[in-house]
Structures are given as structure tokens and as C-alpha cells.
Amino acid sequence: MKGWSEHQRAADRLLGSYAAIPAGAPVRLAKRTSNLFRPRADPGVPGLDVDGLDGVVALDVGERTADVQGMCTYEDLVDATLPHGLIPYVVPQLRTITLGGAVTGLGIESTSFRNGLPHESVLEMDVLTGAGEIVTCKPGDGLFDAFPNSYGSLGYATRLRIRLEAVPPYVALRHVRLDDAADAATMLGEVAESGTWHGEPVHGLDATAFAPDEVYVTLARFTDEPGPTSDYTGQDVFYRSLQRRETDRLTMHDYLWRWDTDWFWCSAAFGAQNPWVRRVWPRRWRRSDVYHRIIALDAKVGVSRLLDRVKKVPGREKVIQDVEVPVAAVPEFLSWFDAEVGMRPVWLCPLRTTRSWPGYPLRPGETYVNLGFWGTVVVPVGSPDGLVNRRIEEHVHTLGGHKSLYSEAFYDEATFADLYGTAALDAVRAEHDPEGRLSSLYEKAVRNS
């Protein structure tokens, strides 16, 4: 646990590093890890010094609040709160996502149908703005309200005070198989609205669609009841258990990180789900940030490109996206997705927001479903850049949805401004970044500048 004096020293170093960046030079965080999947230009100058801004400053168990630094990972945050029977209201699936990153970039998880998105449990935060000042803001302030989904275009959170949820030690799971996407969407909508299923409370809710006629809705019930628990950090793979078990039981810790061990199902691309490989793959390396580094290494050395040439693959496009559509539109989107993209499994996570937010306009009280799909697809020789991703953007738009901006985006500027409320962001930028030191959201998310 860090103290307030240590936090202040780290904040002062951050301010000093900002002042040292020449006027007109790009401003970036000097961070070692990233959960972004879009190219970023090399700024050519040192980044902001965030050393020492990666922990929990204070924890008030009685009030169920924590003051957390912006670069603190959810792994470290949970390690500090869970021994006290507390967790953040929403814990994104991957261990190295930071609290500041989730708030400025919209994290999501199975509690989002009742707790919204991570920024909705923030009570106040300190933000380093483009004017080189650290500003404290609260809900209702222009900077606070515009910050979610701003991806650093309005500044960087240095400290966030968040509400915490009291939780028991265990999670009981029930995996309900449905043979039709429409039935699955109906069930997700009904449970998200009522918070129950067959009279039992539901605390976590998501689904996995393996095929058009094979969808598993997972109902999580937080419980004090002791009993044996499963371990999916060893030889067994969590997502495969959905097809084999109707019920399951995890510790709260393992439930929070159930998707991280195999990066949902993406670890299969590295052979990490092969039983022979898994036996020699160190347990401590079965985690999303390790797989992310493998992808980055492959991008440099080009092993996958060489294999594609050997296999005579004409072309390949990364399709790594999360999109949100109204729950009623889920069957139509999946039908279109199967015909036009053809990638399975697809993760489904319902969410309901408590109020409107200018940077990611969702209607309060309405159930949306996040659909996540991550991989590559084969495309014809000479295909234009982003062929498949552009089609996904267009179709999601027609369904009244949005897509997350952690990955590549190809919108024209006018469409982007309409979808992501950039007029509201521009008004806040004019107040807190009058010289335009920080890149705009469009420049960051689409132009990758």
C-alpha cells in the first residue's frame, strides 16, 4: 500500500516530465505494457514518467472505497482489496488492464449488467490535463463526464477514488445451453433486467457463442457456501468447461481471472491449450500479457507471415474488436457476422448504464450486449486496408451500436464525431488543453497519431 506522500512525489515527477516535453511534441505515457490493439506512432521524445503511479494509495474498508493510482493494474488492485472481502464494482477480464485505462477506455465484465462500466463507480479523480495541471474532478464536472472513452485525449488519470463491492469467497456457476441466438438474447435481456433466474439471484452474467446452435449463458452467483472448487490455471481450460459442465464452482479470485489464463480462447494460437505443450508451459506464463508480448514479437520477426507464405495464404487481416449493440439486435448481428466474417467463439456480455455519457452514448436503462471476437481472417490478394473491420463498423452502426476504440478504427471524421460525441470532448479540450498539446480522440483512435 502506498501512502499519500509517496503518491505526491510520483505526481510531481509526472508533472516534471510533462514540462520537459517540447512544445508541439507528442505526449504519451511511458508505460511498459498495453492492452491496445492498434498501431501507435513513435513520438520520438521521452514519454510521461508514470513511475510510482501504479498502486493503491489508501483503502477504507468501512466506507468501501479505495484511492487508486491511474497506472495500478486490476491484478494489484484486487490483491489489495480481496483479502478484505471487497472488489471493484467491475473488474475487466485481463490482469494488466489499469484502472485509469479502464475508465478512459471503457472496461467491461460480467457484473456490468448491474454495475455499468468502470467509470460509473468512480467518486472523484485527479487528471493530468493538456495544460500541464493536475485537476480534481467529480461526477457532474465537464472533465469528469467527458473522460470515459477519451483514451488520453483529455488527459491521464493519476488518482481515482472508487466504490468497492463486498463479496463472499466463492462463485457458483451455471452454464445454460441454448440452441438459438434469439433465445440466448432473450435470456440475457430478461436476466439483466430482473437480476434473477428461476428465483435465484444472479451477480455475474455473460455468454459464449460457439456456433449458431450452441450458445452457453453463464450465470454466476456469489456465495459463502464452502465446497470444492475447480482450477483452470492448470491443465483444464475454462471456456472448454462451458461445453462439458452444467454447474461449476470457483473461488472469487479465480472467477475474476477465469478469462485471463487463456486470454479467453486465444492462447490456442500459441499452442498453449495443447495438453503436451501445456504441461511444459510454466503456469506463471499462462496469462494475457505474456501472449500479448508473443504477438508483439511475432509482428517484429514475422514468423506468422512466413508460415502464411508457405501455406499460400493470399492475405490476412486482424479482426480484434468488441462492439455493443442493443440486446434485441444480437441475433441479427451474429447471423451477419457468420456470413461475412466467420469467426467463433464470440463472447457476449450484457451491460446497462445508469446515465448517459457524452463520449459513448448509450441509453440509460436499456440493455446492450458487448460482443467480443479476436483473431484473424483470410482476405483476397490486394484487399484494401481494413476491409473486414470496415464492414463490421458499418453494420454495427446500422444496428444502433458502437464499437470500442482499443483496436483499429476506420471511420471518416464526420461519422466518428456523431458516434462518439466529440463536440462535447472538444468543449472540454478548449478549457483544459487550450494549446492543443494532446491528440484528439479521432487522431488517437483512427489516425493512430
C-alpha positions as CSV (number, residue, x, y, z in Angstrom):
1,M,0.0,0.0,0.0
2,K,1.4,3.4,-1.0
3,G,0.9,6.4,1.2
4,W,-0.2,9.9,0.3
5,S,3.3,11.4,0.5
6,E,4.7,8.7,-1.9
7,H,1.8,9.4,-4.3
8,Q,2.5,13.1,-4.2
9,R,6.2,12.5,-5.1
10,A,5.1,10.4,-8.1
11,A,2.6,13.0,-9.2
12,D,5.4,15.7,-9.0
13,R,7.7,13.6,-11.2
14,L,4.9,13.2,-13.7
15,L,4.4,17.0,-13.8
16,G,8.1,17.5,-14.3
17,S,8.3,15.0,-17.2
18,Y,5.3,16.8,-18.8
19,A,7.1,20.1,-18.5
20,A,10.2,18.6,-20.2
21,I,8.4,17.6,-23.3
22,P,9.0,20.3,-26.0
23,A,6.0,22.3,-27.2
24,G,4.5,20.7,-30.2
25,A,5.9,17.3,-29.5
26,P,3.5,14.4,-29.0
27,V,2.6,13.5,-25.4
28,R,2.5,9.8,-24.5
29,L,2.7,7.7,-21.4
30,A,6.0,5.8,-20.9
31,K,4.3,2.5,-19.9
32,R,5.7,-1.0,-20.3
33,T,2.5,-2.8,-21.1
34,S,-0.5,-2.0,-23.2
35,N,-3.9,-3.7,-23.9
36,L,-4.4,-1.6,-27.1
37,F,-4.5,-3.4,-30.5
38,R,-3.9,-0.5,-32.8
39,P,-0.6,0.8,-34.1
40,R,0.8,3.8,-32.4
41,A,3.3,6.3,-33.9
42,D,6.6,6.6,-32.1
43,P,6.5,10.1,-30.6
44,G,10.3,10.4,-30.9
45,V,10.6,12.0,-27.4
46,P,10.5,10.5,-23.9
47,G,7.1,9.7,-22.6
48,L,5.4,10.9,-19.4
49,D,7.1,9.4,-16.3
50,V,4.5,7.3,-14.6
51,D,6.9,5.5,-12.3
52,G,5.3,5.2,-8.8
53,L,1.8,5.7,-10.0
54,D,0.9,2.0,-10.1
55,G,-0.5,1.2,-6.7
56,V,-3.3,1.6,-4.1
57,V,-2.8,4.8,-2.1
58,A,-5.5,4.2,0.6
59,L,-8.2,1.7,1.4
60,D,-11.2,2.5,3.6
61,V,-12.8,-0.9,4.4
62,G,-15.6,0.6,6.4
63,E,-16.7,3.0,3.7
64,R,-15.8,0.5,0.9
65,T,-13.7,3.0,-1.0
66,A,-10.2,3.0,-2.3
67,D,-7.9,5.7,-3.7
68,V,-6.0,4.1,-6.5
69,Q,-3.3,5.4,-8.9
70,G,-4.1,5.5,-12.5
71,M,-1.4,3.0,-13.6
72,C,-2.5,0.4,-11.0
73,T,-3.4,-2.8,-12.6
74,Y,-6.6,-4.6,-11.7
75,E,-4.4,-7.5,-10.6
76,D,-2.7,-5.4,-8.0
77,L,-5.9,-3.6,-7.1
78,V,-7.7,-6.9,-6.4
79,D,-4.8,-8.2,-4.5
80,A,-5.2,-5.2,-2.1
81,T,-9.0,-5.4,-1.7
82,L,-10.0,-9.0,-1.9
83,P,-8.4,-10.0,1.4
84,H,-10.9,-7.6,3.0
85,G,-13.8,-9.2,1.1
86,L,-14.0,-6.3,-1.4
87,I,-13.6,-5.9,-5.1
88,P,-14.1,-3.1,-7.6
89,Y,-17.7,-2.9,-9.0
90,V,-16.4,-4.0,-12.4
91,V,-13.2,-6.0,-12.8
92,P,-12.2,-6.2,-16.5
93,Q,-11.1,-9.7,-17.7
94,L,-7.4,-9.1,-18.1
95,R,-5.0,-8.7,-15.2
96,T,-2.8,-5.9,-16.6
97,I,-5.6,-3.6,-17.6
98,T,-5.1,-0.5,-15.4
99,L,-7.8,1.4,-13.6
100,G,-7.0,4.6,-15.4
101,G,-7.1,2.7,-18.7
102,A,-10.4,1.1,-18.0
103,V,-12.0,4.4,-17.1
104,T,-10.7,6.3,-20.1
105,G,-11.2,3.3,-22.4
106,L,-14.3,1.6,-21.1
107,G,-13.7,-1.8,-19.5
108,I,-16.5,-4.3,-19.1
109,E,-17.2,-7.6,-17.3
110,S,-19.9,-9.9,-16.2
111,T,-21.1,-7.5,-13.4
112,S,-21.7,-4.7,-16.0
113,F,-25.4,-5.7,-16.3
114,R,-25.9,-4.4,-12.7
115,N,-22.9,-2.1,-12.1
116,G,-22.4,-0.5,-15.5
117,L,-18.9,0.3,-16.7
118,P,-15.8,1.1,-14.5
119,H,-16.2,4.9,-14.6
120,E,-19.7,4.6,-13.0
121,S,-18.3,3.7,-9.6
122,V,-15.7,6.5,-9.6
123,L,-16.3,9.1,-6.9
124,E,-13.6,11.6,-8.0
125,M,-10.4,11.6,-9.9
126,D,-7.2,13.6,-10.5
127,V,-6.4,14.2,-14.1
128,L,-3.2,15.5,-15.7
129,T,-4.6,17.8,-18.4
130,G,-3.1,19.1,-21.6
131,A,-2.4,22.4,-19.8
132,G,0.1,20.6,-17.6
133,E,-2.0,20.7,-14.5
134,I,-3.5,18.0,-12.2
135,V,-7.2,18.8,-11.8
136,T,-9.5,17.1,-9.4
137,C,-13.0,16.4,-10.8
138,K,-16.2,14.7,-9.8
139,P,-19.4,13.5,-11.4
140,G,-21.2,16.4,-13.0
141,D,-17.9,18.3,-13.8
142,G,-17.3,18.7,-17.6
143,L,-13.9,17.0,-17.4
144,F,-15.2,14.0,-15.4
145,D,-18.2,13.4,-17.6
146,A,-16.3,13.6,-20.8
147,F,-13.4,11.5,-19.6
148,P,-14.8,8.0,-20.3
149,N,-13.8,6.8,-23.7
150,S,-11.5,9.7,-24.2
151,Y,-8.4,7.5,-24.4
152,G,-5.9,10.1,-23.2
153,S,-7.2,12.9,-25.4
154,L,-8.4,14.8,-22.4
155,G,-5.5,13.8,-20.1
156,Y,-4.4,11.0,-17.9
157,A,-5.9,9.9,-14.5
158,T,-3.3,10.0,-11.7
159,R,-5.7,9.1,-8.9
160,L,-9.2,7.7,-8.7
161,R,-11.4,7.2,-5.7
162,I,-13.7,4.3,-6.4
163,R,-16.5,2.5,-4.6
164,L,-16.0,-1.2,-3.7
165,E,-18.4,-4.1,-3.5
166,A,-18.5,-6.5,-0.6
167,V,-18.2,-10.1,-1.9
168,P,-18.1,-13.6,-0.4
169,P,-15.3,-16.1,-1.1
170,Y,-16.9,-18.3,-3.8
171,V,-18.8,-18.1,-7.0
172,A,-21.3,-20.8,-8.1
173,L,-21.7,-21.1,-11.9
174,R,-24.5,-22.5,-14.0
175,H,-23.9,-22.9,-17.8
176,V,-27.2,-23.0,-19.7
177,R,-27.1,-24.2,-23.2
178,L,-29.4,-22.6,-25.8
179,D,-29.7,-23.8,-29.4
180,D,-30.6,-20.4,-30.9
181,A,-29.1,-16.9,-30.6
182,A,-32.5,-15.3,-30.3
183,D,-33.3,-17.5,-27.3
184,A,-29.9,-16.6,-25.8
185,A,-30.5,-12.8,-26.4
186,T,-33.9,-13.1,-24.7
187,M,-32.5,-14.8,-21.7
188,L,-29.7,-12.3,-21.4
189,G,-32.2,-9.4,-21.6
190,E,-34.5,-10.9,-19.0
191,V,-31.8,-11.8,-16.5
192,A,-30.1,-8.4,-17.0
193,E,-33.4,-6.6,-16.2
194,S,-34.5,-8.8,-13.3
195,G,-31.2,-9.8,-11.8
196,T,-32.5,-13.3,-11.2
197,W,-33.0,-16.6,-12.9
198,H,-35.6,-19.1,-11.7
199,G,-35.8,-17.2,-8.4
200,E,-32.1,-17.2,-7.7
201,P,-30.0,-14.0,-7.6
202,V,-27.5,-13.5,-10.4
203,H,-24.4,-11.5,-9.7
204,G,-22.4,-12.1,-12.9
205,L,-23.8,-12.7,-16.4
206,D,-22.1,-13.4,-19.7
207,A,-22.3,-15.9,-22.6
208,T,-20.2,-17.7,-25.1
209,A,-21.4,-18.5,-28.6
210,F,-19.5,-21.4,-30.1
211,A,-21.8,-21.9,-33.1
212,P,-25.2,-20.6,-34.3
213,D,-26.9,-23.5,-32.5
214,E,-24.6,-23.7,-29.5
215,V,-24.6,-20.8,-27.0
216,Y,-23.9,-21.0,-23.3
217,V,-25.3,-18.4,-20.9
218,T,-23.2,-18.4,-17.7
219,L,-25.0,-17.3,-14.5
220,A,-22.7,-16.5,-11.6
221,R,-24.0,-16.5,-8.0
222,F,-21.7,-15.1,-5.3
223,T,-21.8,-17.3,-2.3
224,D,-20.4,-18.0,1.2
225,E,-21.2,-21.7,0.9
226,P,-17.9,-23.7,1.2
227,G,-17.1,-26.6,-1.1
228,P,-14.7,-28.0,-3.7
229,T,-13.6,-25.6,-6.5
230,S,-12.2,-26.0,-10.0
231,D,-8.8,-24.8,-11.1
232,Y,-8.4,-23.5,-14.6
233,T,-4.9,-22.3,-14.2
234,G,-3.5,-25.8,-14.7
235,Q,-4.3,-28.4,-17.4
236,D,-8.0,-27.6,-17.8
237,V,-9.2,-24.7,-19.9
238,F,-12.1,-22.6,-18.7
239,Y,-14.0,-21.9,-21.9
240,R,-14.0,-25.7,-22.7
241,S,-15.7,-26.4,-19.4
242,L,-18.7,-24.5,-20.6
243,Q,-19.4,-27.3,-23.0
244,R,-18.8,-30.1,-20.5
245,R,-20.3,-28.9,-17.2
246,E,-23.8,-27.6,-16.3
247,T,-22.5,-26.3,-12.9
248,D,-19.2,-25.3,-11.6
249,R,-17.6,-23.6,-8.6
250,L,-14.6,-21.2,-8.4
251,T,-13.0,-19.1,-5.7
252,M,-13.8,-15.4,-6.2
253,H,-10.2,-14.8,-7.2
254,D,-10.2,-17.4,-9.9
255,Y,-13.6,-16.3,-11.1
256,L,-12.3,-12.7,-11.6
257,W,-9.3,-14.0,-13.7
258,R,-11.1,-17.0,-15.4
259,W,-10.6,-15.5,-18.8
260,D,-7.1,-14.2,-18.3
261,T,-5.3,-17.6,-18.1
262,D,-6.0,-18.4,-21.7
263,W,-6.8,-14.9,-22.9
264,F,-10.4,-16.2,-23.4
265,W,-9.6,-18.8,-26.0
266,C,-6.8,-17.0,-27.9
267,S,-4.0,-19.0,-26.2
268,A,-4.8,-21.8,-28.7
269,A,-3.0,-19.8,-31.3
270,F,0.3,-20.3,-29.4
271,G,-0.3,-24.0,-28.7
272,A,-0.9,-23.3,-25.0
273,Q,-4.0,-25.4,-25.0
274,N,-2.3,-28.5,-26.4
275,P,-2.0,-30.9,-23.5
276,W,1.6,-31.7,-24.2
277,V,2.6,-28.1,-24.6
278,R,0.6,-27.1,-21.6
279,R,2.5,-29.5,-19.3
280,V,5.8,-27.7,-20.0
281,W,4.4,-24.2,-20.4
282,P,5.0,-22.6,-16.9
283,R,1.9,-21.8,-15.1
284,R,3.2,-18.3,-14.3
285,W,3.3,-17.6,-18.1
286,R,-0.3,-18.6,-18.8
287,R,-1.6,-15.1,-18.8
288,S,-2.8,-12.5,-21.2
289,D,0.2,-10.1,-21.0
290,V,2.6,-12.9,-22.0
291,Y,0.5,-13.8,-25.1
292,H,0.4,-10.1,-25.9
293,R,4.2,-9.9,-25.9
294,I,4.4,-13.0,-28.1
295,I,2.2,-11.2,-30.6
296,A,4.3,-8.1,-30.5
297,L,7.5,-10.3,-31.1
298,D,5.9,-12.0,-34.0
299,A,5.0,-8.7,-35.5
300,K,8.7,-7.8,-35.5
301,V,10.2,-11.1,-36.7
302,G,7.4,-12.2,-39.0
303,V,7.1,-15.9,-38.2
304,S,3.3,-16.0,-38.9
305,R,3.8,-14.1,-42.2
306,L,6.4,-16.7,-43.3
307,L,4.0,-19.5,-42.4
308,D,1.3,-17.8,-44.4
309,R,3.6,-17.7,-47.5
310,V,4.4,-21.3,-47.1
311,K,0.7,-22.2,-46.9
312,K,0.0,-19.9,-49.8
313,V,-2.5,-17.8,-47.8
314,P,-3.4,-14.9,-50.0
315,G,-3.8,-12.3,-47.3
316,R,-4.8,-12.0,-43.6
317,E,-6.5,-9.3,-41.6
318,K,-6.6,-8.9,-37.8
319,V,-10.1,-8.7,-36.5
320,I,-9.8,-7.9,-32.8
321,Q,-12.9,-6.0,-31.8
322,D,-15.5,-5.5,-29.1
323,V,-18.8,-4.0,-30.2
324,E,-22.0,-3.1,-28.3
325,V,-25.5,-3.5,-29.8
326,P,-29.0,-3.4,-28.3
327,V,-29.8,-6.9,-26.9
328,A,-32.6,-7.3,-29.5
329,A,-30.1,-6.9,-32.3
330,V,-27.8,-9.7,-31.1
331,P,-29.3,-12.4,-33.3
332,E,-29.1,-10.3,-36.5
333,F,-25.5,-9.3,-35.8
334,L,-24.4,-12.9,-35.2
335,S,-26.2,-14.1,-38.4
336,W,-24.5,-11.3,-40.4
337,F,-21.2,-12.0,-38.6
338,D,-21.2,-15.7,-39.5
339,A,-21.9,-14.9,-43.1
340,E,-19.4,-12.1,-43.6
341,V,-16.6,-12.8,-41.1
342,G,-17.0,-16.4,-39.9
343,M,-15.2,-16.3,-36.5
344,R,-16.1,-18.3,-33.4
345,P,-16.4,-18.4,-30.5
346,V,-17.9,-15.0,-29.7
347,W,-18.1,-13.6,-26.2
348,L,-21.3,-11.9,-25.1
349,C,-21.5,-9.6,-22.1
350,P,-24.7,-7.6,-21.3
351,L,-24.4,-4.1,-19.8
352,R,-26.8,-1.4,-18.5
353,T,-25.6,2.1,-17.9
354,T,-27.1,4.3,-15.1
355,R,-26.8,7.6,-17.0
356,S,-25.7,9.0,-20.4
357,W,-22.1,9.8,-21.1
358,P,-21.2,12.1,-23.9
359,G,-18.2,10.1,-25.2
360,Y,-20.1,6.8,-25.6
361,P,-23.8,7.5,-25.9
362,L,-25.8,4.6,-24.5
363,R,-29.4,4.9,-23.4
364,P,-29.7,4.6,-19.6
365,G,-31.8,1.6,-18.5
366,E,-31.5,-0.2,-21.9
367,T,-29.7,-3.5,-22.1
368,Y,-26.9,-3.7,-24.6
369,V,-24.6,-6.6,-25.3
370,N,-20.9,-6.4,-25.8
371,L,-19.8,-9.0,-28.4
372,G,-16.1,-9.7,-28.4
373,F,-14.2,-11.5,-31.2
374,W,-10.5,-11.7,-31.6
375,G,-8.4,-13.4,-34.3
376,T,-7.5,-13.1,-38.0
377,V,-9.4,-13.8,-41.2
378,V,-8.1,-14.7,-44.7
379,V,-8.8,-12.0,-47.3
380,P,-8.2,-11.8,-51.0
381,V,-4.9,-10.6,-52.5
382,G,-4.8,-6.8,-52.8
383,S,-7.7,-6.2,-50.4
384,P,-7.9,-2.6,-49.2
385,D,-6.6,-1.9,-45.7
386,G,-9.2,-2.9,-43.0
387,L,-11.7,-4.5,-45.4
388,V,-13.4,-6.7,-42.9
389,N,-13.1,-4.2,-40.0
390,R,-14.8,-1.5,-42.1
391,R,-17.7,-3.8,-42.8
392,I,-18.1,-4.5,-39.1
393,E,-18.1,-0.8,-38.3
394,E,-20.8,-0.1,-40.9
395,H,-23.0,-3.0,-39.8
396,V,-22.8,-2.2,-36.1
397,H,-23.7,1.4,-37.0
398,T,-26.9,0.3,-38.8
399,L,-27.9,-1.7,-35.7
400,G,-27.7,1.4,-33.4
401,G,-24.5,0.2,-31.7
402,H,-20.9,1.3,-31.2
403,K,-17.5,-0.4,-31.1
404,S,-14.8,0.0,-28.5
405,L,-11.7,2.0,-29.6
406,Y,-8.9,-0.1,-28.2
407,S,-8.3,-1.6,-31.6
408,E,-8.1,-0.3,-35.2
409,A,-10.9,2.0,-36.4
410,F,-11.5,3.3,-39.9
411,Y,-14.4,5.8,-39.6
412,D,-14.5,9.0,-41.5
413,E,-14.3,12.1,-39.2
414,A,-17.9,13.1,-39.5
415,T,-19.3,9.7,-38.7
416,F,-16.8,9.3,-35.8
417,A,-17.9,12.7,-34.4
418,D,-21.5,11.7,-34.5
419,L,-21.0,8.3,-32.9
420,Y,-18.6,9.3,-30.1
421,G,-19.8,12.8,-29.2
422,T,-16.6,14.6,-30.0
423,A,-18.2,18.0,-29.8
424,A,-18.5,17.6,-26.1
425,L,-14.9,16.5,-25.9
426,D,-13.8,19.5,-27.9
427,A,-15.5,21.8,-25.5
428,V,-13.6,20.3,-22.6
429,R,-10.4,20.3,-24.5
430,A,-10.8,24.0,-25.1
431,E,-11.0,24.6,-21.4
432,H,-8.3,22.2,-20.2
433,D,-6.0,22.0,-23.2
434,P,-6.2,25.4,-24.8
435,E,-2.9,25.0,-26.7
436,G,-3.9,21.5,-28.1
437,R,-1.0,19.7,-26.6
438,L,-2.8,16.3,-26.6
439,S,-4.0,14.5,-29.6
440,S,-7.8,14.5,-30.3
441,L,-9.7,11.3,-29.9
442,Y,-10.0,10.9,-33.7
443,E,-6.3,11.4,-34.1
444,K,-5.6,8.7,-31.5
445,A,-8.3,6.1,-32.4
446,V,-8.3,6.4,-36.2
447,R,-5.2,8.2,-37.3
448,N,-3.0,6.4,-34.7
449,S,-1.1,9.6,-34.1
